């Protein structure tokens, strides 16, 4: 018989400190995490408590969420095929459009194989945990995203971290490894917190010199760099030398989902063994259609990455002139280190009161325990909106 009075440990006790920290943040104003928008008006505008604000923290790099072509494709897909697939890709969830999207990705990146996933997080979780197995070696950049770390945890491979953006440290660690087992090096193109880019051309040289495969997560850099937004590897002239390239549809592609492409045809076999792929329902018709339409805009529409970079340079220069020190050169992500967490929270609230929404990023989610005000630039931002953002930062007290 169930004893309702039996003593049991408090399952929530482990969250007590983080709850106290959240209460301290809330005492300074609004809670920055999980911000609620009453209505999204455009790629760069929203309503909060009935007041219009400028969005400067959305990762909507190309501003395609309100593209007529993208919206129409999503609406048409729902009208034709409903709202969901209700199953995994290998059970009952592969639609013709999933295959068409994978073919488009192969064309876009010049790849031999492509696999589409339901989220960007899942793409790295599935690919990394499946590609590297028992007896193999995973070498990852120390500043890697959480989904890369989680993919390593699911893998049976040995995981080794190397210093952030250091091909030299990677070379030393590769040289110490035994000959047995495959070697998979994992880096990102554009790092989401500080906005710094990887020296992918140097990583290619080191990885291949030591007989390692190179896996690049371009979630934040596809759409923003390279010809027609094909990413940082393309911009640096090494796209054809990257073994595996992953990304997300939730940023430049204005949708939800993820992908991994490869110059090796063997990637397709992952469909048969990857648990995150096998046991997750596939992307909805509307998400797949939106991603395909957004890719079409990148390939055939105006060069939105140039407009994005023009606004990024304007914002970077304006913030520097106002006395701030961006963590990295001009790019889609501009992060401003703050002296401490309380200062960052206070300034975040001041910016929101001034009609500007940015991201607050604090430890443990940030490299080197930094507290940041993080901005993401959009090709849809006008020069006047960038000026307004800079003005709000200049008025911080």
Number of C-alpha atoms within 10 A of each C-alpha: 3 5 6 7 6 6 7 7 6 7 7 7 9 9 9 10 10 10 12 11 11 14 12 14 18 13 11 14 15 15 18 19 11 6 11 11 12 13 14 14 12 15 23 22 19 20 17 17 10 10 11 16 20 22 28 24 21 17 21 25 30 30 23 28 21 14 18 11 15 25 19 15 22 23 17 15 20 16 12 10 13 13 16 15 17 14 17 18 22 15 13 12 18 17 16 9 16 22 15 14 21 19 16 17 22 19 13 16 19 15 23 17 22 26 25 28 27 24 21 24 22 23 26 31 25 28 28 27 23 23 19 23 18 11 12 17 25 24 22 23 23 17 22 18 19 13 17 25 20 17 22 27 15 15 23 17 24 16 17 16 17 20 13 16 20 15 22 13 15 23 17 12 14 22 12 8 12 8 10 9 14 17 24 23 26 22 26 29 25 25 20 23 24 25 24 21 17 21 17 25 18 15 23 22 15 20 21 14 12 14 13 19 18 23 25 24 26 24 26 27 29 27 27 30 25 18 15 23 23 22 24 28 25 20 17 14 12 15 23 13 17 24 21 25 27 25 30 30 27 20 24 28 31 27 25 20 25 24 26 28 26 24 20 14 12 10 20 14 11 16 18 10 12 17 15 20 25 18 13 19 21 27 27 26 25 27 26 27 26 28 26 26 25 27 25 16 20 24 16 10 11 11 18 22 24 16 17 24 20 17 25 25 17 16 24 23 17 19 22 13 12 14 10 17 16 21 17 15 17 20 24 29 30 29 29 23 20 18 11 13 19 15 13 20 26 17 19 27 20 19 18 19 15 18 20 23 27 20 20 21 25 21 12 10 13 16 16 9 13 20 25 28 24 24 26 21 28 32 24 20 22 13 13 9 19 21 15 17 24 21 15 16 20 15 11 12 7
